[in-house]
Amino acid sequence: MLAAVLAVTGLALALGVLLSWAAGRFRVRGDPLSERIDALLPQTQCGQCGYPGCKPYAEGIAKGEAINKCPPGGDATIHALAQLLDVPELPLELPAVPPQIALIREAECIGCT
């Protein structure tokens, strides 16, 4: 019985070391520029820029996409992106969207799932 417990413990330890090595060896490193750009975007995930969310748009900007496609971010976001990337500010491609208020009908709400 003791031999079986020691064998399983040794196997678990060996597999843990192997997984730890594999996690370091095959780590996917993010693009620090796209992460800094993403931090400046409003995180509304609205898709008005033509991308499915802010992170993909940030990756597009890092690859040379225009910085003026985010209506929810408005001029303030364009200004911040222009400063970060050292590029000229551009006018918004689409008109800015004023802040909106959501009306939740509690009887019909199933939650954000």
N, C-alpha and C positions, 0 to 999 in steps of 0.2 A: 504494500500500500504506500509506504513512504517513497519507494523508488518511483512509483507512478506519479506521485505529487511532484517530486523533484524533476522528473522528466518533463512534465507539462509546464512547470515553472521555467525550466531552462529553455524550452521551446518558445514560450511566450516572450521571454527576455530576448532571445535571438531574433524573433520576428519583430519585436519592438525596435531593436537596433537597426534592423534592415529597413523598416518603414521610416524611421527617422532619417536615415541616410538617403532614401529615395525622395523624401519630401524636400530635402535640401538640394539634391542633385537635379530634380526635375521641376523646381519652383518656376512659376510663371511670373516674371517681373512686369509690373505695370509701367506705363509710360508716365514719368513724373510730370511732363508738360501737360498731357491730357488730364491728369488728376488735378493740377492747379487750375486749368481752364474749367473743368467740371465744378470746382469749388466756387467759381464766380457765377455760374449759371443758376437760375432760380429754382431748379429741381421740381418743376411743375409736371414734367413728363407728358406735356400736352401734344407733342408731335407737330406743332405749327411750323417748326424749322425744316420739316421734311424728314426728320430722323425719328425713330421710335421712342426716344428719350434723351435726357440731357447728357448722359455718359457717351452714347454714340455720336451725338453732335460735337461734344468736346473732342473726341477722337478725330472727327472730321476736320475740326478747326486746326488741330495739331498737324494735320496733313495738308493744310492749305485752304480749307473751305472758308467762305466769307464769314465774318464775325457779326453780320447784321441780320441774321435770320431768326432772332428770338424776340417776338413781340412781348411776352410776359416780362422779360428782363428789361426791355426798354433802353433808353439812352444811357442809363447808368451802367448797365451791363456792357454795352458796346464800348463805353469809355474805359471801363476796367479792363476789358479784353484788349483794347488797343494799347493801353499802357503796358500790360503784361507782355504782349507780343511785339511791341514797338512797331506797330503798323498804324496807318492813318485811320481815323474814325470814319465810319460810313453811316449814312442815314438808314433807318430801319427799312428793310425790304418790304414788310407789311406794316400797316398802321398799328400803333401801340394799342393794346387792349386795356381799358380802364379796369380797376379792381372790381370784382363781381362778388355777389353774396349768394351762397348756395341755400336753397330751401329744402330741408329734409322732411319728407313725409314719413313720420315715424311708423305709421301703420303699415307702410309698404316697404320699409327699409329692411334689407337682409344683411346689412353690414358691408364693410369693404372687403369682400372676399372674391 
